[in-house]
Amino acid sequence: MHVKGHFFPIASSNYQVCVATISDTHIEIINDEHVIARHAISSLNLSSGMAGLADELNFEDGSRFIPLDVNYRWPFKANNHHVMERLEKVNGQF
């Protein structure tokens, strides 16, 4: 599967228009037929889907990828680092 989007390198607000290629275990970010990043799907942090906003992939090295199609939803569940559990602890509900 191929998804066109913006790739933001580590600690940068500048982006490159790239294609994310998804396999069963990895995602590769390709620009001009060159692989510029490769990450295991199990290591990804996926932003929660909200209407009108694209699901953002945050990679463990700090880089990120945002699909051009705001309605695109990734076909996998990535590591969310127990966000809800941490929020409940902060609010004293845990």
N, C-alpha and C positions, 0 to 999 in steps of 0.2 A: 504494500500500500504506500502511496506517495501523497504527501501533504505539503502544499506550498505555503510559505510563511516567512516571518522575519526572525532571524537568528541574531541575538544580542550576545557578543562575546563577554567574557568575564569582566565585571566592573566597567561596562561601557553602555552608554545610551545610544551609540551608533549601531545601526543594524545592517545586516546583509540579507537580501532576498535569496532564500534558499529553498531546498526541498528536503523534507524529513522522510526518510525511507524506513518503514517499520517492518521488522521481522518478528519471529516468535519470542526472541530473547533480547534483542537490541534495537536501538534506533540510531540511524546515521543521519547526519546533517550534511547535505551535499550542495556545493556552490560551484558552478561551472565545471561539473563532472569531477570535482575533487572532494573527497571526504574531509571535512574540516572538524568534525566532532563525531564521536561514537560513544554511546552510553548504554549500560544495561537497563532494561525497562524496570527491573526491580529496584534500581537506585533513584528513579525519578520522583520528583515531587510535583504533583498535578494540582493546579488551582481548581477550586470547585466551580462547576458550571453555573453561570448566572445568565439570564436572558439578555441578549444583546452584547455579551462579552465572550471572546474566544477563550477556550481552556488553555491556560499557559503552562508550558512544561518548564520546570526549574531543574537544572542539572546540578549534580553534587559539587561541581567545580565553580558554581556561581553563574554560569552562562544560562541563557533561556531561549525558548522558541515559542513564538506565538503564531498560530495559523492565520492566514488572511481571511478565511471564512469564519465570521464570528459565530456561526451556528454549528461549526464542526465540533464533534465530541470524540475524544480518543477512544479506540476500541479496547482499552485495557484500564485496569485500575492501578494507579501508581501509588507508591508509598506516600502516605499523607502525614507521616511522623506523628500520629496520634494527636492531631490538632484539637479535636473535640475534647479529648481527655485532658489536655493541658488547659483549655479554656474553662472546663468545669472545676479544675483544681484552683485556678485563679479566682473564680467566682465563689469558692467555698462550697460548691455543690458536690464535691467528690469525697 
